[in-house]
Each structure stands twice: as C-alpha cells, then as structure tokens.
Amino acid sequence: MVTQAQIKSVIEDMLKDFIEQNGFELVDIEYVKEGSNWFLRVYADKEGGIDIDDCGRISEYLSAQLDEKDPIPDAYFLEVSSPGAERPLKKVQDYHKAVGSHVFVTTYEPIDGSKEFEGKLLSFDGDELVVEVGKKKITIPFAKVASARLAIVF
C-alpha cells in the first residue's frame, strides 16, 4: 500500500519543474479520504494571487502526468485550488514571509496554559516564533507548533 507521505512526495516531484517554470508556488498537497471517496488536493499560489485559469493549467498538467505514471492505486478526485486567505504555514519560508501578519497557531502541548494562539507574528528565527496575543508576547518553540495559518482579523 502506498502511504500518504509517498503520494505527496511523488506529486511534488511531478509538479516541481512545471511550478517553477510558470512562477507558481506549491503550498500544500493533501491526499485524504472523506466518506467513501479519496481526494488529491493541490494548493498553489503565485505573486499577486492565483486565479481559476492558473488552477486549470496546473490541473491539466498534473492530470496528464497522473494518467501517464499512475502512482495512486485508488480512485480519487483531483482538486487544484488557492490556499485561500487563511493560508496554512507549512514551510520555514512561509513563517518568515508571515512575520508582521496576523496568525493562528496551535501547539502540541500547552504554553502558558494554552495550546491556541492568535495574534501578530512579531518574529521567527527558525527556532522560535514570537506572537503578540493582546498585549502579551508569547514565545513558541517551532518544534512545538502543531499547525499554523494566516488569520483574518474582523
């Protein structure tokens, strides 16, 4: 059986050159089962934002590659989309780009009695995030971050 991590790696390899040549950024790949259906979701972006035509180009390219190489044994639905306004922070460079932005961070274990933090990302040095939550600055070890995303302020 092929693992989700293996599928993500294969898809990333398939897309790498196409993404770079066309000025896109691969944000995330998910291979998940919802109900009885499998979904292969590819999230991409580019400077200035990605549109439906861009998603269509990526989808057509990837679909042709998947038909040719057939790396996924199960039937699945392919979806290519923007990561949205509350884009996930997955890679180290995502955190660096997000400095100064409003973020929502969850941790594996409590820090100062909480596992959820929403506020302005003041800094990220590769080892720690400093998030301003209200008037308090919270230092979060990067190794303890379970998930993080940009957050919209209402």
FIKOLZA-1660 file (N, C-alpha, C; in steps of 0.1 Angstrom, whole numbers, plus 5000, padded with zeros to 4 digits):
% residues 154
   i   px   py   pz ch aa at
   1 5008 4988 5000  A  M  N
   1 5000 5000 5000  A  M CA
   1 5009 5013 5000  A  M  C
   2 5005 5022 4992  A  V  N
   2 5012 5035 4991  A  V CA
   2 5007 5044 5002  A  V  C
   3 5017 5050 5009  A  T  N
   3 5013 5059 5021  A  T CA
   3 5010 5073 5016  A  T  C
   4 5003 5081 5024  A  Q  N
   4 5000 5095 5020  A  Q CA
   4 5013 5103 5018  A  Q  C
   5 5023 5100 5027  A  A  N
   5 5036 5107 5025  A  A CA
   5 5042 5104 5012  A  A  C
   6 5042 5092 5008  A  Q  N
   6 5048 5088 4995  A  Q CA
   6 5040 5094 4983  A  Q  C
   7 5027 5095 4984  A  I  N
   7 5019 5101 4974  A  I CA
   7 5023 5116 4973  A  I  C
   8 5023 5123 4984  A  K  N
   8 5027 5137 4985  A  K CA
   8 5040 5139 4978  A  K  C
   9 5050 5131 4981  A  S  N
   9 5063 5132 4976  A  S CA
   9 5063 5130 4960  A  S  C
  10 5056 5120 4956  A  V  N
  10 5055 5117 4941  A  V CA
  10 5049 5129 4934  A  V  C
  11 5038 5134 4939  A  I  N
  11 5031 5145 4933  A  I CA
  11 5040 5158 4933  A  I  C
  12 5047 5160 4944  A  E  N
  12 5056 5172 4945  A  E CA
  12 5067 5170 4934  A  E  C
  13 5072 5158 4932  A  D  N
  13 5082 5156 4922  A  D CA
  13 5077 5159 4908  A  D  C
  14 5064 5154 4905  A  M  N
  14 5058 5156 4892  A  M CA
  14 5056 5171 4889  A  M  C
  15 5053 5178 4899  A  L  N
  15 5049 5192 4897  A  L CA
  15 5061 5202 4898  A  L  C
  16 5072 5198 4904  A  K  N
  16 5083 5207 4907  A  K CA
  16 5087 5216 4895  A  K  C
  17 5091 5210 4884  A  D  N
  17 5096 5218 4872  A  D CA
  17 5084 5227 4867  A  D  C
  18 5073 5222 4865  A  F  N
  18 5061 5229 4860  A  F CA
  18 5058 5241 4869  A  F  C
  19 5058 5239 4882  A  I  N
  19 5055 5250 4891  A  I CA
  19 5066 5261 4890  A  I  C
  20 5078 5257 4890  A  E  N
  20 5089 5267 4889  A  E CA
  20 5089 5274 4876  A  E  C
  21 5087 5267 4865  A  Q  N
  21 5088 5273 4852  A  Q CA
  21 5076 5283 4850  A  Q  C
  22 5065 5282 4857  A  N  N
  22 5054 5290 4855  A  N CA
  22 5052 5300 4866  A  N  C
  23 5061 5302 4875  A  G  N
  23 5061 5312 4885  A  G CA
  23 5051 5309 4897  A  G  C
  24 5047 5296 4898  A  F  N
  24 5038 5293 4909  A  F CA
  24 5046 5288 4921  A  F  C
  25 5039 5287 4932  A  E  N
  25 5044 5282 4945  A  E CA
  25 5035 5271 4949  A  E  C
  26 5041 5259 4952  A  L  N
  26 5033 5248 4957  A  L CA
  26 5032 5250 4972  A  L  C
  27 5020 5252 4977  A  V  N
  27 5017 5255 4991  A  V CA
  27 5016 5242 4999  A  V  C
  28 5007 5233 4994  A  D  N
  28 5005 5220 5001  A  D CA
  28 4999 5210 4992  A  D  C
  29 5000 5197 4996  A  I  N
  29 4993 5186 4989  A  I CA
  29 4987 5178 5000  A  I  C
  30 4974 5174 4997  A  E  N
  30 4967 5165 5007  A  E CA
  30 4962 5153 4999  A  E  C
  31 4963 5142 5005  A  Y  N
  31 4956 5130 4999  A  Y CA
  31 4948 5124 5011  A  Y  C
  32 4935 5127 5010  A  V  N
  32 4926 5124 5022  A  V CA
  32 4914 5116 5017  A  V  C
  33 4909 5108 5027  A  K  N
  33 4896 5101 5024  A  K CA
  33 4885 5108 5032  A  K  C
  34 4875 5111 5025  A  E  N
  34 4863 5118 5030  A  E CA
  34 4851 5109 5027  A  E  C
  35 4845 5103 5037  A  G  N
  35 4834 5094 5034  A  G CA
  35 4840 5082 5027  A  G  C
  36 4834 5078 5015  A  S  N
  36 4840 5067 5008  A  S CA
  36 4849 5072 4996  A  S  C
  37 4851 5085 4995  A  N  N
  37 4859 5090 4984  A  N CA
  37 4873 5095 4988  A  N  C
  38 4883 5093 4979  A  W  N
  38 4896 5098 4981  A  W CA
  38 4898 5111 4974  A  W  C
  39 4905 5121 4979  A  F  N
  39 4907 5134 4973  A  F CA
  39 4922 5137 4973  A  F  C
  40 4927 5141 4961  A  L  N
  40 4940 5146 4960  A  L CA
  40 4939 5161 4958  A  L  C
  41 4943 5168 4968  A  R  N
  41 4942 5183 4967  A  R CA
  41 4955 5189 4966  A  R  C
  42 4957 5198 4957  A  V  N
  42 4969 5205 4955  A  V CA
  42 4966 5220 4957  A  V  C
  43 4973 5227 4965  A  Y  N
  43 4971 5241 4968  A  Y CA
  43 4983 5248 4963  A  Y  C
  44 4981 5258 4954  A  A  N
  44 4992 5266 4948  A  A CA
  44 4989 5280 4949  A  A  C
  45 4999 5288 4947  A  D  N
  45 4998 5303 4948  A  D CA
  45 5008 5309 4939  A  D  C
  46 5007 5322 4937  A  K  N
  46 5018 5329 4930  A  K CA
  46 5017 5344 4934  A  K  C
  47 5028 5351 4931  A  E  N
  47 5028 5365 4935  A  E CA
  47 5016 5372 4929  A  E  C
  48 5009 5379 4937  A  G  N
  48 4997 5386 4932  A  G CA
  48 4984 5378 4932  A  G  C
  49 4986 5365 4936  A  G  N
  49 4974 5356 4937  A  G CA
  49 4972 5347 4925  A  G  C
  50 4966 5336 4928  A  I  N
  50 4964 5326 4917  A  I CA
  50 4949 5327 4913  A  I  C
  51 4946 5325 4900  A  D  N
  51 4932 5325 4896  A  D CA
  51 4928 5312 4891  A  D  C
  52 4915 5311 4886  A  I  N
  52 4910 5298 4882  A  I CA
  52 4917 5293 4869  A  I  C
  53 4921 5302 4861  A  D  N
  53 4928 5297 4849  A  D CA
  53 4942 5291 4853  A  D  C
  54 4949 5297 4862  A  D  N
  54 4961 5291 4867  A  D CA
  54 4959 5277 4873  A  D  C
  55 4948 5276 4881  A  C  N
  55 4945 5263 4887  A  C CA
  55 4942 5253 4876  A  C  C
  56 4935 5257 4866  A  G  N
  56 4932 5249 4855  A  G CA
  56 4944 5244 4847  A  G  C
  57 4954 5252 4845  A  R  N
  57 4966 5249 4839  A  R CA
  57 4974 5238 4847  A  R  C
  58 4974 5240 4860  A  I  N
  58 4981 5231 4869  A  I CA
  58 4974 5218 4869  A  I  C
  59 4961 5218 4870  A  S  N
  59 4952 5206 4870  A  S CA
  59 4954 5198 4857  A  S  C
  60 4954 5205 4845  A  E  N
  60 4956 5198 4833  A  E CA
  60 4970 5191 4832  A  E  C
  61 4980 5198 4836  A  Y  N
  61 4994 5193 4836  A  Y CA
  61 4995 5181 4845  A  Y  C
  62 4990 5182 4857  A  L  N
  62 4991 5172 4867  A  L CA
  62 4983 5160 4863  A  L  C
  63 4971 5162 4858  A  S  N
  63 4962 5151 4853  A  S CA
  63 4969 5143 4842  A  S  C
  64 4975 5149 4833  A  A  N
  64 4983 5142 4822  A  A CA
  64 4994 5134 4828  A  A  C
  65 5001 5140 4838  A  Q  N
  65 5012 5132 4845  A  Q CA
  65 5007 5120 4852  A  Q  C
  66 4996 5122 4859  A  L  N
  66 4990 5111 4867  A  L CA
  66 4985 5100 4858  A  L  C
  67 4979 5104 4847  A  D  N
  67 4974 5094 4837  A  D CA
  67 4986 5085 4832  A  D  C
  68 4997 5092 4829  A  E  N
  68 5009 5085 4823  A  E CA
  68 5016 5076 4834  A  E  C
  69 5018 5082 4846  A  K  N
  69 5026 5074 4856  A  K CA
  69 5017 5066 4865  A  K  C
  70 5005 5069 4867  A  D  N
  70 4995 5062 4875  A  D CA
  70 5001 5057 4889  A  D  C
  71 5005 5067 4897  A  P  N
  71 5011 5064 4910  A  P CA
  71 5002 5061 4922  A  P  C
  72 4989 5063 4919  A  I  N
  72 4979 5062 4930  A  I CA
  72 4970 5050 4927  A  I  C
  73 4970 5040 4935  A  P  N
  73 4962 5028 4932  A  P CA
  73 4947 5029 4933  A  P  C
  74 4942 5038 4941  A  D  N
  74 4928 5040 4944  A  D CA
  74 4922 5050 4934  A  D  C
  75 4909 5050 4932  A  A  N
  75 4902 5061 4925  A  A CA
  75 4901 5073 4934  A  A  C
  76 4903 5085 4928  A  Y  N
  76 4903 5097 4936  A  Y CA
  76 4898 5109 4928  A  Y  C
  77 4895 5120 4934  A  F  N
  77 4891 5132 4928  A  F CA
  77 4903 5142 4929  A  F  C
  78 4907 5148 4918  A  L  N
  78 4918 5158 4918  A  L CA
  78 4912 5172 4919  A  L  C
  79 4917 5179 4929  A  E  N
  79 4913 5193 4931  A  E CA
  79 4925 5202 4932  A  E  C
  80 4925 5213 4924  A  V  N
  80 4936 5222 4925  A  V CA
  80 4930 5236 4928  A  V  C
  81 4935 5242 4939  A  S  N
  81 4930 5255 4943  A  S CA
  81 4940 5264 4950  A  S  C
  82 4935 5276 4952  A  S  N
  82 4943 5285 4960  A  S CA
  82 4943 5281 4975  A  S  C
  83 4953 5284 4983  A  P  N
  83 4952 5281 4997  A  P CA
  83 4943 5290 5005  A  P  C
  84 4938 5300 4998  A  G  N
  84 4928 5309 5005  A  G CA
  84 4934 5320 5014  A  G  C
  85 4926 5328 5019  A  A  N
  85 4931 5339 5027  A  A CA
  85 4937 5335 5040  A  A  C
  86 4932 5323 5045  A  E  N
  86 4938 5318 5058  A  E CA
  86 4948 5307 5054  A  E  C
  87 4957 5310 5046  A  R  N
  87 4967 5301 5040  A  R CA
  87 4975 5294 5052  A  R  C
  88 4977 5281 5050  A  P  N
  88 4985 5274 5060  A  P CA
  88 5000 5278 5059  A  P  C
  89 5006 5277 5070  A  L  N
  89 5021 5279 5071  A  L CA
  89 5027 5266 5072  A  L  C
  90 5034 5261 5062  A  K  N
  90 5039 5247 5062  A  K CA
  90 5054 5247 5062  A  K  C
  91 5060 5256 5054  A  K  N
  91 5075 5255 5052  A  K CA
  91 5081 5267 5061  A  K  C
  92 5093 5265 5064  A  V  N
  92 5101 5275 5072  A  V CA
  92 5099 5289 5065  A  V  C
  93 5101 5289 5051  A  Q  N
  93 5100 5302 5045  A  Q CA
  93 5086 5309 5046  A  Q  C
  94 5075 5300 5048  A  D  N
  94 5062 5306 5050  A  D CA
  94 5061 5314 5063  A  D  C
  95 5068 5309 5073  A  Y  N
  95 5068 5316 5086  A  Y CA
  95 5076 5329 5084  A  Y  C
  96 5087 5329 5077  A  H  N
  96 5095 5341 5075  A  H CA
  96 5086 5352 5068  A  H  C
  97 5079 5347 5057  A  K  N
  97 5070 5356 5050  A  K CA
  97 5059 5362 5058  A  K  C
  98 5054 5354 5068  A  A  N
  98 5043 5358 5076  A  A CA
  98 5046 5368 5087  A  A  C
  99 5059 5370 5090  A  V  N
  99 5062 5380 5100  A  V CA
  99 5056 5393 5098  A  V  C
 100 5049 5398 5108  A  G  N
 100 5041 5411 5106  A  G CA
 100 5026 5408 5103  A  G  C
 101 5023 5396 5100  A  S  N
 101 5009 5392 5097  A  S CA
 101 5002 5386 5110  A  S  C
 102 4989 5386 5109  A  H  N
 102 4980 5380 5119  A  H CA
 102 4980 5365 5117  A  H  C
 103 4983 5357 5127  A  V  N
 103 4984 5343 5125  A  V CA
 103 4976 5335 5136  A  V  C
 104 4972 5323 5133  A  F  N
 104 4966 5314 5143  A  F CA
 104 4975 5302 5144  A  F  C
 105 4980 5299 5156  A  V  N
 105 4990 5288 5159  A  V CA
 105 4984 5279 5169  A  V  C
 106 4986 5266 5166  A  T  N
 106 4982 5256 5177  A  T CA
 106 4995 5248 5180  A  T  C
 107 4996 5244 5192  A  T  N
 107 5008 5237 5197  A  T CA
 107 5005 5223 5202  A  T  C
 108 5015 5214 5202  A  Y  N
 108 5013 5200 5207  A  Y CA
 108 5011 5199 5222  A  Y  C
 109 5016 5209 5229  A  E  N
 109 5015 5209 5243  A  E CA
 109 5012 5224 5248  A  E  C
 110 5006 5225 5259  A  P  N
 110 5003 5239 5264  A  P CA
 110 5016 5248 5266  A  P  C
 111 5015 5260 5263  A  I  N
 111 5025 5270 5266  A  I CA
 111 5017 5281 5274  A  I  C
 112 5022 5284 5285  A  D  N
 112 5014 5294 5294  A  D CA
 112 5000 5290 5296  A  D  C
 113 4997 5277 5296  A  G  N
 113 4984 5272 5299  A  G CA
 113 4974 5271 5286  A  G  C
 114 4980 5274 5275  A  S  N
 114 4971 5274 5263  A  S CA
 114 4978 5266 5251  A  S  C
 115 4970 5261 5242  A  K  N
 115 4975 5254 5230  A  K CA
 115 4971 5261 5218  A  K  C
 116 4964 5272 5219  A  E  N
 116 4960 5280 5207  A  E CA
 116 4964 5295 5209  A  E  C
 117 4969 5301 5199  A  F  N
 117 4974 5315 5200  A  F CA
 117 4970 5322 5187  A  F  C
 118 4964 5333 5188  A  E  N
 118 4961 5341 5177  A  E CA
 118 4965 5355 5179  A  E  C
 119 4973 5361 5170  A  G  N
 119 4978 5374 5171  A  G CA
 119 4988 5377 5160  A  G  C
 120 4996 5388 5162  A  K  N
 120 5006 5392 5152  A  K CA
 120 5019 5384 5154  A  K  C
 121 5024 5379 5143  A  L  N
 121 5036 5372 5143  A  L CA
 121 5047 5382 5143  A  L  C
 122 5054 5385 5154  A  L  N
 122 5064 5395 5156  A  L CA
 122 5077 5391 5150  A  L  C
 123 5081 5378 5152  A  S  N
 123 5094 5374 5147  A  S CA
 123 5094 5358 5146  A  S  C
 124 5103 5354 5137  A  F  N
 124 5106 5339 5136  A  F CA
 124 5121 5338 5132  A  F  C
 125 5128 5331 5141  A  D  N
 125 5143 5330 5138  A  D CA
 125 5147 5315 5134  A  D  C
 126 5137 5307 5131  A  G  N
 126 5140 5293 5127  A  G CA
 126 5138 5284 5139  A  G  C
 127 5139 5289 5151  A  D  N
 127 5138 5280 5163  A  D CA
 127 5125 5284 5171  A  D  C
 128 5122 5297 5171  A  E  N
 128 5111 5302 5179  A  E CA
 128 5103 5312 5172  A  E  C
 129 5089 5312 5175  A  L  N
 129 5080 5322 5170  A  L CA
 129 5077 5331 5182  A  L  C
 130 5076 5344 5179  A  V  N
 130 5071 5353 5189  A  V CA
 130 5058 5359 5184  A  V  C
 131 5047 5356 5191  A  V  N
 131 5034 5360 5187  A  V CA
 131 5028 5370 5198  A  V  C
 132 5024 5382 5193  A  E  N
 132 5018 5391 5202  A  E CA
 132 5003 5388 5203  A  E  C
 133 4999 5383 5215  A  V  N
 133 4985 5380 5217  A  V CA
 133 4979 5390 5227  A  V  C
 134 4971 5399 5222  A  G  N
 134 4967 5411 5230  A  G CA
 134 4979 5419 5233  A  G  C
 135 4982 5421 5246  A  K  N
 135 4994 5429 5249  A  K CA
 135 5005 5421 5254  A  K  C
 136 5004 5407 5253  A  K  N
 136 5014 5398 5258  A  K CA
 136 5021 5392 5246  A  K  C
 137 5035 5391 5248  A  K  N
 137 5043 5384 5238  A  K CA
 137 5045 5370 5242  A  K  C
 138 5041 5360 5234  A  I  N
 138 5043 5346 5236  A  I CA
 138 5054 5340 5227  A  I  C
 139 5064 5334 5234  A  T  N
 139 5074 5327 5226  A  T CA
 139 5071 5312 5225  A  T  C
 140 5070 5308 5212  A  I  N
 140 5066 5294 5209  A  I CA
 140 5078 5287 5202  A  I  C
 141 5083 5276 5209  A  P  N
 141 5093 5268 5202  A  P CA
 141 5087 5262 5189  A  P  C
 142 5095 5264 5178  A  F  N
 142 5090 5259 5165  A  F CA
 142 5087 5244 5165  A  F  C
 143 5095 5237 5173  A  A  N
 143 5093 5222 5174  A  A CA
 143 5080 5218 5181  A  A  C
 144 5073 5228 5188  A  K  N
 144 5061 5225 5194  A  K CA
 144 5049 5230 5186  A  K  C
 145 5051 5235 5174  A  V  N
 145 5040 5240 5166  A  V CA
 145 5033 5228 5159  A  V  C
 146 5020 5226 5162  A  A  N
 146 5013 5216 5155  A  A CA
 146 5008 5220 5142  A  A  C
 147 5002 5233 5141  A  S  N
 147 4998 5239 5129  A  S CA
 147 4998 5254 5130  A  S  C
 148 4998 5260 5119  A  A  N
 148 4998 5275 5118  A  A CA
 148 4992 5279 5105  A  A  C
 149 4985 5290 5105  A  R  N
 149 4980 5296 5093  A  R CA
 149 4978 5311 5095  A  R  C
 150 4977 5318 5084  A  L  N
 150 4974 5332 5084  A  L CA
 150 4959 5333 5089  A  L  C
 151 4956 5344 5096  A  A  N
 151 4943 5345 5101  A  A CA
 151 4937 5359 5097  A  A  C
 152 4924 5360 5095  A  I  N
 152 4918 5372 5091  A  I CA
 152 4913 5379 5104  A  I  C
 153 4916 5392 5105  A  V  N
 153 4911 5400 5116  A  V CA
 153 4898 5406 5112  A  V  C
 154 4888 5405 5121  A  F  N
 154 4875 5411 5118  A  F CA
 154 4873 5423 5127  A  F  C
% end
